[in-house]
Amino acid sequence: MKDATIIKTGAIGTVIAAICCFTPVLVILFGIAGLAAWLGWLDYVLLPALAVFAGIAVFGLWRRQRVAACCETDTKATKENT
């Protein structure tokens, strides 16, 4: 999987989970859909989802930085050898 795809997935998931966690959007939607009984379980799902998606985004950024550092080292070594 490409680093950009990992970062996009993590960022989009984090934003959606944060919107659902910190705003009453999901509460209103569940209330309209008649699923208000499930509102008690939202914290058990949304907070871990927020942590997982933030972790995915950080992992993607770490992979991108590692690849960039590796390529930068290879470029410097090639310039020094020539």
mmCIF file of the N, C-alpha and C atoms, coordinates in Angstrom:
data_MODEL
# 
_entry.id   MODEL 
# 
loop_
_atom_site.group_PDB 
_atom_site.id 
_atom_site.type_symbol 
_atom_site.label_atom_id 
_atom_site.label_alt_id 
_atom_site.label_comp_id 
_atom_site.label_asym_id 
_atom_site.label_entity_id 
_atom_site.label_seq_id 
_atom_site.pdbx_PDB_ins_code 
_atom_site.Cartn_x 
_atom_site.Cartn_y 
_atom_site.Cartn_z 
_atom_site.occupancy 
_atom_site.B_iso_or_equiv 
_atom_site.pdbx_formal_charge 
_atom_site.auth_seq_id 
_atom_site.auth_comp_id 
_atom_site.auth_asym_id 
_atom_site.auth_atom_id 
_atom_site.pdbx_PDB_model_num 
ATOM 1   N N  . MET A 1 1  ? 0.851   -1.165 0.000  1.00 0.00 ? 1  MET A N  1 
ATOM 2   C CA . MET A 1 1  ? 0.000   0.000  0.000  1.00 0.00 ? 1  MET A CA 1 
ATOM 3   C C  . MET A 1 1  ? 0.902   1.234  0.000  1.00 0.00 ? 1  MET A C  1 
ATOM 4   N N  . LYS A 1 2  ? 0.541   2.218  -0.766 1.00 0.00 ? 2  LYS A N  1 
ATOM 5   C CA . LYS A 1 2  ? 1.332   3.442  -0.864 1.00 0.00 ? 2  LYS A CA 1 
ATOM 6   C C  . LYS A 1 2  ? 1.195   4.273  0.406  1.00 0.00 ? 2  LYS A C  1 
ATOM 7   N N  . ASP A 1 3  ? 2.247   5.008  0.709  1.00 0.00 ? 3  ASP A N  1 
ATOM 8   C CA . ASP A 1 3  ? 2.230   5.841  1.906  1.00 0.00 ? 3  ASP A CA 1 
ATOM 9   C C  . ASP A 1 3  ? 1.141   6.902  1.839  1.00 0.00 ? 3  ASP A C  1 
ATOM 10  N N  . ALA A 1 4  ? 0.934   7.484  0.660  1.00 0.00 ? 4  ALA A N  1 
ATOM 11  C CA . ALA A 1 4  ? -0.094  8.523  0.526  1.00 0.00 ? 4  ALA A CA 1 
ATOM 12  C C  . ALA A 1 4  ? -1.481  7.962  0.816  1.00 0.00 ? 4  ALA A C  1 
ATOM 13  N N  . THR A 1 5  ? -1.728  6.738  0.374  1.00 0.00 ? 5  THR A N  1 
ATOM 14  C CA . THR A 1 5  ? -3.028  6.112  0.632  1.00 0.00 ? 5  THR A CA 1 
ATOM 15  C C  . THR A 1 5  ? -3.212  5.844  2.121  1.00 0.00 ? 5  THR A C  1 
ATOM 16  N N  . ILE A 1 6  ? -2.155  5.399  2.768  1.00 0.00 ? 6  ILE A N  1 
ATOM 17  C CA . ILE A 1 6  ? -2.226  5.149  4.216  1.00 0.00 ? 6  ILE A CA 1 
ATOM 18  C C  . ILE A 1 6  ? -2.506  6.447  4.957  1.00 0.00 ? 6  ILE A C  1 
ATOM 19  N N  . ILE A 1 7  ? -1.806  7.511  4.581  1.00 0.00 ? 7  ILE A N  1 
ATOM 20  C CA . ILE A 1 7  ? -1.989  8.802  5.257  1.00 0.00 ? 7  ILE A CA 1 
ATOM 21  C C  . ILE A 1 7  ? -3.403  9.335  5.019  1.00 0.00 ? 7  ILE A C  1 
ATOM 22  N N  . LYS A 1 8  ? -3.886  9.236  3.769  1.00 0.00 ? 8  LYS A N  1 
ATOM 23  C CA . LYS A 1 8  ? -5.244  9.709  3.477  1.00 0.00 ? 8  LYS A CA 1 
ATOM 24  C C  . LYS A 1 8  ? -6.288  8.917  4.262  1.00 0.00 ? 8  LYS A C  1 
ATOM 25  N N  . THR A 1 9  ? -6.131  7.599  4.309  1.00 0.00 ? 9  THR A N  1 
ATOM 26  C CA . THR A 1 9  ? -7.078  6.763  5.050  1.00 0.00 ? 9  THR A CA 1 
ATOM 27  C C  . THR A 1 9  ? -7.085  7.137  6.529  1.00 0.00 ? 9  THR A C  1 
ATOM 28  N N  . GLY A 1 10 ? -5.900  7.306  7.090  1.00 0.00 ? 10 GLY A N  1 
ATOM 29  C CA . GLY A 1 10 ? -5.810  7.677  8.498  1.00 0.00 ? 10 GLY A CA 1 
ATOM 30  C C  . GLY A 1 10 ? -6.381  9.049  8.781  1.00 0.00 ? 10 GLY A C  1 
ATOM 31  N N  . ALA A 1 11 ? -6.088  10.004 7.901  1.00 0.00 ? 11 ALA A N  1 
ATOM 32  C CA . ALA A 1 11 ? -6.578  11.371 8.124  1.00 0.00 ? 11 ALA A CA 1 
ATOM 33  C C  . ALA A 1 11 ? -8.096  11.447 7.982  1.00 0.00 ? 11 ALA A C  1 
ATOM 34  N N  . ILE A 1 12 ? -8.631  10.822 6.941  1.00 0.00 ? 12 ILE A N  1 
ATOM 35  C CA . ILE A 1 12 ? -10.088 10.862 6.730  1.00 0.00 ? 12 ILE A CA 1 
ATOM 36  C C  . ILE A 1 12 ? -10.809 10.137 7.868  1.00 0.00 ? 12 ILE A C  1 
ATOM 37  N N  . GLY A 1 13 ? -10.305 8.992  8.260  1.00 0.00 ? 13 GLY A N  1 
ATOM 38  C CA . GLY A 1 13 ? -10.920 8.253  9.371  1.00 0.00 ? 13 GLY A CA 1 
ATOM 39  C C  . GLY A 1 13 ? -10.855 9.020  10.671 1.00 0.00 ? 13 GLY A C  1 
ATOM 40  N N  . THR A 1 14 ? -9.727  9.692  10.894 1.00 0.00 ? 14 THR A N  1 
ATOM 41  C CA . THR A 1 14 ? -9.587  10.486 12.119 1.00 0.00 ? 14 THR A CA 1 
ATOM 42  C C  . THR A 1 14 ? -10.569 11.642 12.139 1.00 0.00 ? 14 THR A C  1 
ATOM 43  N N  . VAL A 1 15 ? -10.708 12.321 11.008 1.00 0.00 ? 15 VAL A N  1 
ATOM 44  C CA . VAL A 1 15 ? -11.635 13.459 10.944 1.00 0.00 ? 15 VAL A CA 1 
ATOM 45  C C  . VAL A 1 15 ? -13.077 12.997 11.148 1.00 0.00 ? 15 VAL A C  1 
ATOM 46  N N  . ILE A 1 16 ? -13.449 11.906 10.494 1.00 0.00 ? 16 ILE A N  1 
ATOM 47  C CA . ILE A 1 16 ? -14.829 11.407 10.643 1.00 0.00 ? 16 ILE A CA 1 
ATOM 48  C C  . ILE A 1 16 ? -15.085 10.960 12.084 1.00 0.00 ? 16 ILE A C  1 
ATOM 49  N N  . ALA A 1 17 ? -14.137 10.227 12.668 1.00 0.00 ? 17 ALA A N  1 
ATOM 50  C CA . ALA A 1 17 ? -14.311 9.780  14.059 1.00 0.00 ? 17 ALA A CA 1 
ATOM 51  C C  . ALA A 1 17 ? -14.352 10.969 15.015 1.00 0.00 ? 17 ALA A C  1 
ATOM 52  N N  . ALA A 1 18 ? -13.525 11.992 14.744 1.00 0.00 ? 18 ALA A N  1 
ATOM 53  C CA . ALA A 1 18 ? -13.525 13.174 15.609 1.00 0.00 ? 18 ALA A CA 1 
ATOM 54  C C  . ALA A 1 18 ? -14.843 13.936 15.494 1.00 0.00 ? 18 ALA A C  1 
ATOM 55  N N  . ILE A 1 19 ? -15.355 14.064 14.280 1.00 0.00 ? 19 ILE A N  1 
ATOM 56  C CA . ILE A 1 19 ? -16.647 14.742 14.098 1.00 0.00 ? 19 ILE A CA 1 
ATOM 57  C C  . ILE A 1 19 ? -17.748 13.985 14.836 1.00 0.00 ? 19 ILE A C  1 
ATOM 58  N N  . CYS A 1 20 ? -17.726 12.677 14.725 1.00 0.00 ? 20 CYS A N  1 
ATOM 59  C CA . CYS A 1 20 ? -18.750 11.881 15.404 1.00 0.00 ? 20 CYS A CA 1 
ATOM 60  C C  . CYS A 1 20 ? -18.567 11.889 16.917 1.00 0.00 ? 20 CYS A C  1 
ATOM 61  N N  . CYS A 1 21 ? -17.324 12.001 17.389 1.00 0.00 ? 21 CYS A N  1 
ATOM 62  C CA . CYS A 1 21 ? -17.049 12.011 18.841 1.00 0.00 ? 21 CYS A CA 1 
ATOM 63  C C  . CYS A 1 21 ? -17.406 13.330 19.488 1.00 0.00 ? 21 CYS A C  1 
ATOM 64  N N  . PHE A 1 22 ? -16.960 14.408 18.877 1.00 0.00 ? 22 PHE A N  1 
ATOM 65  C CA . PHE A 1 22 ? -16.997 15.706 19.545 1.00 0.00 ? 22 PHE A CA 1 
ATOM 66  C C  . PHE A 1 22 ? -18.181 16.574 19.149 1.00 0.00 ? 22 PHE A C  1 
ATOM 67  N N  . THR A 1 23 ? -18.994 16.144 18.253 1.00 0.00 ? 23 THR A N  1 
ATOM 68  C CA . THR A 1 23 ? -20.183 16.900 17.879 1.00 0.00 ? 23 THR A CA 1 
ATOM 69  C C  . THR A 1 23 ? -21.393 15.977 18.003 1.00 0.00 ? 23 THR A C  1 
ATOM 70  N N  . PRO A 1 24 ? -22.570 16.549 18.094 1.00 0.00 ? 24 PRO A N  1 
ATOM 71  C CA . PRO A 1 24 ? -23.762 15.702 18.238 1.00 0.00 ? 24 PRO A CA 1 
ATOM 72  C C  . PRO A 1 24 ? -24.308 15.151 16.917 1.00 0.00 ? 24 PRO A C  1 
ATOM 73  N N  . VAL A 1 25 ? -23.472 15.108 15.877 1.00 0.00 ? 25 VAL A N  1 
ATOM 74  C CA . VAL A 1 25 ? -23.954 14.657 14.567 1.00 0.00 ? 25 VAL A CA 1 
ATOM 75  C C  . VAL A 1 25 ? -24.469 13.223 14.636 1.00 0.00 ? 25 VAL A C  1 
ATOM 76  N N  . LEU A 1 26 ? -23.664 12.341 15.204 1.00 0.00 ? 26 LEU A N  1 
ATOM 77  C CA . LEU A 1 26 ? -24.056 10.933 15.258 1.00 0.00 ? 26 LEU A CA 1 
ATOM 78  C C  . LEU A 1 26 ? -25.254 10.718 16.187 1.00 0.00 ? 26 LEU A C  1 
ATOM 79  N N  . VAL A 1 27 ? -25.329 11.480 17.256 1.00 0.00 ? 27 VAL A N  1 
ATOM 80  C CA . VAL A 1 27 ? -26.464 11.375 18.183 1.00 0.00 ? 27 VAL A CA 1 
ATOM 81  C C  . VAL A 1 27 ? -27.752 11.774 17.473 1.00 0.00 ? 27 VAL A C  1 
ATOM 82  N N  . ILE A 1 28 ? -27.679 12.854 16.700 1.00 0.00 ? 28 ILE A N  1 
ATOM 83  C CA . ILE A 1 28 ? -28.867 13.304 15.961 1.00 0.00 ? 28 ILE A CA 1 
ATOM 84  C C  . ILE A 1 28 ? -29.261 12.279 14.900 1.00 0.00 ? 28 ILE A C  1 
ATOM 85  N N  . LEU A 1 29 ? -28.262 11.758 14.177 1.00 0.00 ? 29 LEU A N  1 
ATOM 86  C CA . LEU A 1 29 ? -28.561 10.767 13.133 1.00 0.00 ? 29 LEU A CA 1 
ATOM 87  C C  . LEU A 1 29 ? -29.147 9.489  13.728 1.00 0.00 ? 29 LEU A C  1 
ATOM 88  N N  . PHE A 1 30 ? -28.593 9.019  14.828 1.00 0.00 ? 30 PHE A N  1 
ATOM 89  C CA . PHE A 1 30 ? -29.136 7.819  15.469 1.00 0.00 ? 30 PHE A CA 1 
ATOM 90  C C  . PHE A 1 30 ? -30.541 8.093  16.007 1.00 0.00 ? 30 PHE A C  1 
ATOM 91  N N  . GLY A 1 31 ? -30.767 9.291  16.524 1.00 0.00 ? 31 GLY A N  1 
ATOM 92  C CA . GLY A 1 31 ? -32.101 9.639  17.027 1.00 0.00 ? 31 GLY A CA 1 
ATOM 93  C C  . GLY A 1 31 ? -33.130 9.674  15.918 1.00 0.00 ? 31 GLY A C  1 
ATOM 94  N N  . ILE A 1 32 ? -32.745 10.226 14.766 1.00 0.00 ? 32 ILE A N  1 
ATOM 95  C CA . ILE A 1 32 ? -33.657 10.276 13.617 1.00 0.00 ? 32 ILE A CA 1 
ATOM 96  C C  . ILE A 1 32 ? -33.958 8.869  13.113 1.00 0.00 ? 32 ILE A C  1 
ATOM 97  N N  . ALA A 1 33 ? -32.921 8.009  13.105 1.00 0.00 ? 33 ALA A N  1 
ATOM 98  C CA . ALA A 1 33 ? -33.091 6.647  12.598 1.00 0.00 ? 33 ALA A CA 1 
ATOM 99  C C  . ALA A 1 33 ? -33.778 5.721  13.601 1.00 0.00 ? 33 ALA A C  1 
ATOM 100 N N  . GLY A 1 34 ? -34.050 6.219  14.803 1.00 0.00 ? 34 GLY A N  1 
ATOM 101 C CA . GLY A 1 34 ? -34.707 5.391  15.808 1.00 0.00 ? 34 GLY A CA 1 
ATOM 102 C C  . GLY A 1 34 ? -33.750 4.426  16.492 1.00 0.00 ? 34 GLY A C  1 
ATOM 103 N N  . LEU A 1 35 ? -32.460 4.724  16.468 1.00 0.00 ? 35 LEU A N  1 
ATOM 104 C CA . LEU A 1 35 ? -31.460 3.862  17.076 1.00 0.00 ? 35 LEU A CA 1 
ATOM 105 C C  . LEU A 1 35 ? -30.861 4.503  18.321 1.00 0.00 ? 35 LEU A C  1 
ATOM 106 N N  . ALA A 1 36 ? -31.671 5.271  19.033 1.00 0.00 ? 36 ALA A N  1 
ATOM 107 C CA . ALA A 1 36 ? -31.172 6.002  20.198 1.00 0.00 ? 36 ALA A CA 1 
ATOM 108 C C  . ALA A 1 36 ? -30.680 5.060  21.292 1.00 0.00 ? 36 ALA A C  1 
ATOM 109 N N  . ALA A 1 37 ? -31.155 3.831  21.319 1.00 0.00 ? 37 ALA A N  1 
ATOM 110 C CA . ALA A 1 37 ? -30.692 2.877  22.331 1.00 0.00 ? 37 ALA A CA 1 
ATOM 111 C C  . ALA A 1 37 ? -29.219 2.533  22.157 1.00 0.00 ? 37 ALA A C  1 
ATOM 112 N N  . TRP A 1 38 ? -28.694 2.708  20.971 1.00 0.00 ? 38 TRP A N  1 
ATOM 113 C CA . TRP A 1 38 ? -27.280 2.380  20.721 1.00 0.00 ? 38 TRP A CA 1 
ATOM 114 C C  . TRP A 1 38 ? -26.334 3.498  21.154 1.00 0.00 ? 38 TRP A C  1 
ATOM 115 N N  . LEU A 1 39 ? -26.867 4.634  21.571 1.00 0.00 ? 39 LEU A N  1 
ATOM 116 C CA . LEU A 1 39 ? -26.021 5.779  21.913 1.00 0.00 ? 39 LEU A CA 1 
ATOM 117 C C  . LEU A 1 39 ? -25.110 5.501  23.099 1.00 0.00 ? 39 LEU A C  1 
ATOM 118 N N  . GLY A 1 40 ? -25.485 4.607  23.974 1.00 0.00 ? 40 GLY A N  1 
ATOM 119 C CA . GLY A 1 40 ? -24.652 4.272  25.111 1.00 0.00 ? 40 GLY A CA 1 
ATOM 120 C C  . GLY A 1 40 ? -23.357 3.581  24.722 1.00 0.00 ? 40 GLY A C  1 
ATOM 121 N N  . TRP A 1 41 ? -23.321 2.966  23.564 1.00 0.00 ? 41 TRP A N  1 
ATOM 122 C CA . TRP A 1 41 ? -22.148 2.222  23.098 1.00 0.00 ? 41 TRP A CA 1 
ATOM 123 C C  . TRP A 1 41 ? -21.224 3.060  22.216 1.00 0.00 ? 41 TRP A C  1 
ATOM 124 N N  . LEU A 1 42 ? -21.585 4.295  21.938 1.00 0.00 ? 42 LEU A N  1 
ATOM 125 C CA . LEU A 1 42 ? -20.782 5.105  21.012 1.00 0.00 ? 42 LEU A CA 1 
ATOM 126 C C  . LEU A 1 42 ? -19.364 5.330  21.512 1.00 0.00 ? 42 LEU A C  1 
ATOM 127 N N  . ASP A 1 43 ? -19.201 5.600  22.809 1.00 0.00 ? 43 ASP A N  1 
ATOM 128 C CA . ASP A 1 43 ? -17.858 5.860  23.334 1.00 0.00 ? 43 ASP A CA 1 
ATOM 129 C C  . ASP A 1 43 ? -16.964 4.630  23.220 1.00 0.00 ? 43 ASP A C  1 
ATOM 130 N N  . TYR A 1 44 ? -17.555 3.460  23.319 1.00 0.00 ? 44 TYR A N  1 
ATOM 131 C CA . TYR A 1 44 ? -16.754 2.232  23.220 1.00 0.00 ? 44 TYR A CA 1 
ATOM 132 C C  . TYR A 1 44 ? -16.291 1.963  21.795 1.00 0.00 ? 44 TYR A C  1 
ATOM 133 N N  . VAL A 1 45 ? -16.934 2.572  20.836 1.00 0.00 ? 45 VAL A N  1 
ATOM 134 C CA . VAL A 1 45 ? -16.573 2.363  19.427 1.00 0.00 ? 45 VAL A CA 1 
ATOM 135 C C  . VAL A 1 45 ? -15.786 3.547  18.880 1.00 0.00 ? 45 VAL A C  1 
ATOM 136 N N  . LEU A 1 46 ? -16.249 4.757  19.157 1.00 0.00 ? 46 LEU A N  1 
ATOM 137 C CA . LEU A 1 46 ? -15.654 5.937  18.524 1.00 0.00 ? 46 LEU A CA 1 
ATOM 138 C C  . LEU A 1 46 ? -14.266 6.280  19.060 1.00 0.00 ? 46 LEU A C  1 
ATOM 139 N N  . LEU A 1 47 ? -14.048 6.186  20.340 1.00 0.00 ? 47 LEU A N  1 
ATOM 140 C CA . LEU A 1 47 ? -12.733 6.535  20.874 1.00 0.00 ? 47 LEU A CA 1 
ATOM 141 C C  . LEU A 1 47 ? -11.646 5.567  20.405 1.00 0.00 ? 47 LEU A C  1 
ATOM 142 N N  . PRO A 1 48 ? -11.878 4.253  20.436 1.00 0.00 ? 48 PRO A N  1 
ATOM 143 C CA . PRO A 1 48 ? -10.868 3.362  19.839 1.00 0.00 ? 48 PRO A CA 1 
ATOM 144 C C  . PRO A 1 48 ? -10.710 3.583  18.337 1.00 0.00 ? 48 PRO A C  1 
ATOM 145 N N  . ALA A 1 49 ? -11.806 3.867  17.627 1.00 0.00 ? 49 ALA A N  1 
ATOM 146 C CA . ALA A 1 49 ? -11.696 4.142  16.187 1.00 0.00 ? 49 ALA A CA 1 
ATOM 147 C C  . ALA A 1 49 ? -10.849 5.390  15.949 1.00 0.00 ? 49 ALA A C  1 
ATOM 148 N N  . LEU A 1 50 ? -11.043 6.409  16.764 1.00 0.00 ? 50 LEU A N  1 
ATOM 149 C CA . LEU A 1 50 ? -10.233 7.630  16.651 1.00 0.00 ? 50 LEU A CA 1 
ATOM 150 C C  . LEU A 1 50 ? -8.757  7.314  16.879 1.00 0.00 ? 50 LEU A C  1 
ATOM 151 N N  . ALA A 1 51 ? -8.474  6.514  17.884 1.00 0.00 ? 51 ALA A N  1 
ATOM 152 C CA . ALA A 1 51 ? -7.078  6.154  18.169 1.00 0.00 ? 51 ALA A CA 1 
ATOM 153 C C  . ALA A 1 51 ? -6.474  5.312  17.045 1.00 0.00 ? 51 ALA A C  1 
ATOM 154 N N  . VAL A 1 52 ? -7.239  4.379  16.510 1.00 0.00 ? 52 VAL A N  1 
ATOM 155 C CA . VAL A 1 52 ? -6.732  3.515  15.431 1.00 0.00 ? 52 VAL A CA 1 
ATOM 156 C C  . VAL A 1 52 ? -6.446  4.344  14.175 1.00 0.00 ? 52 VAL A C  1 
ATOM 157 N N  . PHE A 1 53 ? -7.360  5.197  13.789 1.00 0.00 ? 53 PHE A N  1 
ATOM 158 C CA . PHE A 1 53 ? -7.145  6.001  12.574 1.00 0.00 ? 53 PHE A CA 1 
ATOM 159 C C  . PHE A 1 53 ? -6.009  7.007  12.757 1.00 0.00 ? 53 PHE A C  1 
ATOM 160 N N  . ALA A 1 54 ? -5.886  7.582  13.940 1.00 0.00 ? 54 ALA A N  1 
ATOM 161 C CA . ALA A 1 54 ? -4.751  8.474  14.196 1.00 0.00 ? 54 ALA A CA 1 
ATOM 162 C C  . ALA A 1 54 ? -3.449  7.688  14.129 1.00 0.00 ? 54 ALA A C  1 
ATOM 163 N N  . GLY A 1 55 ? -3.457  6.470  14.643 1.00 0.00 ? 55 GLY A N  1 
ATOM 164 C CA . GLY A 1 55 ? -2.275  5.614  14.551 1.00 0.00 ? 55 GLY A CA 1 
ATOM 165 C C  . GLY A 1 55 ? -1.927  5.263  13.119 1.00 0.00 ? 55 GLY A C  1 
ATOM 166 N N  . ILE A 1 56 ? -2.934  5.014  12.296 1.00 0.00 ? 56 ILE A N  1 
ATOM 167 C CA . ILE A 1 56 ? -2.684  4.725  10.876 1.00 0.00 ? 56 ILE A CA 1 
ATOM 168 C C  . ILE A 1 56 ? -2.046  5.930  10.193 1.00 0.00 ? 56 ILE A C  1 
ATOM 169 N N  . ALA A 1 57 ? -2.550  7.121  10.489 1.00 0.00 ? 57 ALA A N  1 
ATOM 170 C CA . ALA A 1 57 ? -1.976  8.339  9.884  1.00 0.00 ? 57 ALA A CA 1 
ATOM 171 C C  . ALA A 1 57 ? -0.532  8.543  10.331 1.00 0.00 ? 57 ALA A C  1 
ATOM 172 N N  . VAL A 1 58 ? -0.264  8.338  11.605 1.00 0.00 ? 58 VAL A N  1 
ATOM 173 C CA . VAL A 1 58 ? 1.104   8.492  12.116 1.00 0.00 ? 58 VAL A CA 1 
ATOM 174 C C  . VAL A 1 58 ? 2.022   7.440  11.497 1.00 0.00 ? 58 VAL A C  1 
ATOM 175 N N  . PHE A 1 59 ? 1.524   6.216  11.344 1.00 0.00 ? 59 PHE A N  1 
ATOM 176 C CA . PHE A 1 59 ? 2.316   5.164  10.711 1.00 0.00 ? 59 PHE A CA 1 
ATOM 177 C C  . PHE A 1 59 ? 2.665   5.531  9.263  1.00 0.00 ? 59 PHE A C  1 
ATOM 178 N N  . GLY A 1 60 ? 1.694   6.062  8.540  1.00 0.00 ? 60 GLY A N  1 
ATOM 179 C CA . GLY A 1 60 ? 1.949   6.486  7.153  1.00 0.00 ? 60 GLY A CA 1 
ATOM 180 C C  . GLY A 1 60 ? 2.978   7.602  7.084  1.00 0.00 ? 60 GLY A C  1 
ATOM 181 N N  . LEU A 1 61 ? 2.879   8.560  7.991  1.00 0.00 ? 61 LEU A N  1 
ATOM 182 C CA . LEU A 1 61 ? 3.865   9.652  8.026  1.00 0.00 ? 61 LEU A CA 1 
ATOM 183 C C  . LEU A 1 61 ? 5.250   9.130  8.387  1.00 0.00 ? 61 LEU A C  1 
ATOM 184 N N  . TRP A 1 62 ? 5.300   8.188  9.334  1.00 0.00 ? 62 TRP A N  1 
ATOM 185 C CA . TRP A 1 62 ? 6.588   7.609  9.722  1.00 0.00 ? 62 TRP A CA 1 
ATOM 186 C C  . TRP A 1 62 ? 7.219   6.848  8.556  1.00 0.00 ? 62 TRP A C  1 
ATOM 187 N N  . ARG A 1 63 ? 6.401   6.083  7.819  1.00 0.00 ? 63 ARG A N  1 
ATOM 188 C CA . ARG A 1 63 ? 6.931   5.343  6.658  1.00 0.00 ? 63 ARG A CA 1 
ATOM 189 C C  . ARG A 1 63 ? 7.445   6.294  5.593  1.00 0.00 ? 63 ARG A C  1 
ATOM 190 N N  . ARG A 1 64 ? 6.710   7.372  5.349  1.00 0.00 ? 64 ARG A N  1 
ATOM 191 C CA . ARG A 1 64 ? 7.134   8.348  4.345  1.00 0.00 ? 64 ARG A CA 1 
ATOM 192 C C  . ARG A 1 64 ? 8.457   9.000  4.748  1.00 0.00 ? 64 ARG A C  1 
ATOM 193 N N  . GLN A 1 65 ? 8.562   9.360  6.029  1.00 0.00 ? 65 GLN A N  1 
ATOM 194 C CA . GLN A 1 65 ? 9.788   9.988  6.509  1.00 0.00 ? 65 GLN A CA 1 
ATOM 195 C C  . GLN A 1 65 ? 10.962  9.013  6.425  1.00 0.00 ? 65 GLN A C  1 
ATOM 196 N N  . ARG A 1 66 ? 10.735  7.746  6.735  1.00 0.00 ? 66 ARG A N  1 
ATOM 197 C CA . ARG A 1 66 ? 11.802  6.742  6.690  1.00 0.00 ? 66 ARG A CA 1 
ATOM 198 C C  . ARG A 1 66 ? 12.297  6.530  5.270  1.00 0.00 ? 66 ARG A C  1 
ATOM 199 N N  . VAL A 1 67 ? 11.369  6.479  4.314  1.00 0.00 ? 67 VAL A N  1 
ATOM 200 C CA . VAL A 1 67 ? 11.751  6.306  2.915  1.00 0.00 ? 67 VAL A CA 1 
ATOM 201 C C  . VAL A 1 67 ? 12.517  7.529  2.418  1.00 0.00 ? 67 VAL A C  1 
ATOM 202 N N  . ALA A 1 68 ? 12.062  8.729  2.808  1.00 0.00 ? 68 ALA A N  1 
ATOM 203 C CA . ALA A 1 68 ? 12.748  9.952  2.387  1.00 0.00 ? 68 ALA A CA 1 
ATOM 204 C C  . ALA A 1 68 ? 14.161  10.010 2.967  1.00 0.00 ? 68 ALA A C  1 
ATOM 205 N N  . ALA A 1 69 ? 14.314  9.609  4.222  1.00 0.00 ? 69 ALA A N  1 
ATOM 206 C CA . ALA A 1 69 ? 15.638  9.612  4.849  1.00 0.00 ? 69 ALA A CA 1 
ATOM 207 C C  . ALA A 1 69 ? 16.546  8.581  4.193  1.00 0.00 ? 69 ALA A C  1 
ATOM 208 N N  . CYS A 1 70 ? 16.002  7.457  3.824  1.00 0.00 ? 70 CYS A N  1 
ATOM 209 C CA . CYS A 1 70 ? 16.779  6.408  3.159  1.00 0.00 ? 70 CYS A CA 1 
ATOM 210 C C  . CYS A 1 70 ? 17.251  6.887  1.788  1.00 0.00 ? 70 CYS A C  1 
ATOM 211 N N  . CYS A 1 71 ? 16.336  7.525  1.025  1.00 0.00 ? 71 CYS A N  1 
ATOM 212 C CA . CYS A 1 71 ? 16.697  8.009  -0.311 1.00 0.00 ? 71 CYS A CA 1 
ATOM 213 C C  . CYS A 1 71 ? 17.704  9.148  -0.215 1.00 0.00 ? 71 CYS A C  1 
ATOM 214 N N  . GLU A 1 72 ? 17.549  9.991  0.808  1.00 0.00 ? 72 GLU A N  1 
ATOM 215 C CA . GLU A 1 72 ? 18.471  11.104 0.987  1.00 0.00 ? 72 GLU A CA 1 
ATOM 216 C C  . GLU A 1 72 ? 19.875  10.584 1.307  1.00 0.00 ? 72 GLU A C  1 
ATOM 217 N N  . THR A 1 73 ? 19.963  9.564  2.123  1.00 0.00 ? 73 THR A N  1 
ATOM 218 C CA . THR A 1 73 ? 21.251  8.964  2.471  1.00 0.00 ? 73 THR A CA 1 
ATOM 219 C C  . THR A 1 73 ? 21.894  8.326  1.242  1.00 0.00 ? 73 THR A C  1 
ATOM 220 N N  . ASP A 1 74 ? 21.074  7.625  0.428  1.00 0.00 ? 74 ASP A N  1 
ATOM 221 C CA . ASP A 1 74 ? 21.588  7.008  -0.792 1.00 0.00 ? 74 ASP A CA 1 
ATOM 222 C C  . ASP A 1 74 ? 22.098  8.059  -1.770 1.00 0.00 ? 74 ASP A C  1 
ATOM 223 N N  . THR A 1 75 ? 21.386  9.189  -1.881 1.00 0.00 ? 75 THR A N  1 
ATOM 224 C CA . THR A 1 75 ? 21.793  10.256 -2.784 1.00 0.00 ? 75 THR A CA 1 
ATOM 225 C C  . THR A 1 75 ? 23.109  10.879 -2.337 1.00 0.00 ? 75 THR A C  1 
ATOM 226 N N  . LYS A 1 76 ? 23.254  11.115 -1.027 1.00 0.00 ? 76 LYS A N  1 
ATOM 227 C CA . LYS A 1 76 ? 24.500  11.681 -0.503 1.00 0.00 ? 76 LYS A CA 1 
ATOM 228 C C  . LYS A 1 76 ? 25.656  10.712 -0.718 1.00 0.00 ? 76 LYS A C  1 
ATOM 229 N N  . ALA A 1 77 ? 25.430  9.423  -0.507 1.00 0.00 ? 77 ALA A N  1 
ATOM 230 C CA . ALA A 1 77 ? 26.485  8.427  -0.680 1.00 0.00 ? 77 ALA A CA 1 
ATOM 231 C C  . ALA A 1 77 ? 26.895  8.335  -2.147 1.00 0.00 ? 77 ALA A C  1 
ATOM 232 N N  . THR A 1 78 ? 25.935  8.444  -3.053 1.00 0.00 ? 78 THR A N  1 
ATOM 233 C CA . THR A 1 78 ? 26.236  8.390  -4.478 1.00 0.00 ? 78 THR A CA 1 
ATOM 234 C C  . THR A 1 78 ? 27.040  9.613  -4.897 1.00 0.00 ? 78 THR A C  1 
ATOM 235 N N  . LYS A 1 79 ? 26.685  10.808 -4.390 1.00 0.00 ? 79 LYS A N  1 
ATOM 236 C CA . LYS A 1 79 ? 27.406  12.032 -4.733 1.00 0.00 ? 79 LYS A CA 1 
ATOM 237 C C  . LYS A 1 79 ? 28.836  11.992 -4.192 1.00 0.00 ? 79 LYS A C  1 
ATOM 238 N N  . GLU A 1 80 ? 29.011  11.426 -3.001 1.00 0.00 ? 80 GLU A N  1 
ATOM 239 C CA . GLU A 1 80 ? 30.340  11.364 -2.410 1.00 0.00 ? 80 GLU A CA 1 
ATOM 240 C C  . GLU A 1 80 ? 31.247  10.375 -3.140 1.00 0.00 ? 80 GLU A C  1 
ATOM 241 N N  . ASN A 1 81 ? 30.658  9.319  -3.681 1.00 0.00 ? 81 ASN A N  1 
ATOM 242 C CA . ASN A 1 81 ? 31.443  8.305  -4.388 1.00 0.00 ? 81 ASN A CA 1 
ATOM 243 C C  . ASN A 1 81 ? 31.839  8.735  -5.799 1.00 0.00 ? 81 ASN A C  1 
ATOM 244 N N  . THR A 1 82 ? 31.113  9.705  -6.378 1.00 0.00 ? 82 THR A N  1 
ATOM 245 C CA . THR A 1 82 ? 31.423  10.114 -7.758 1.00 0.00 ? 82 THR A CA 1 
ATOM 246 C C  . THR A 1 82 ? 32.415  11.223 -7.825 1.00 0.00 ? 82 THR A C  1 
# 
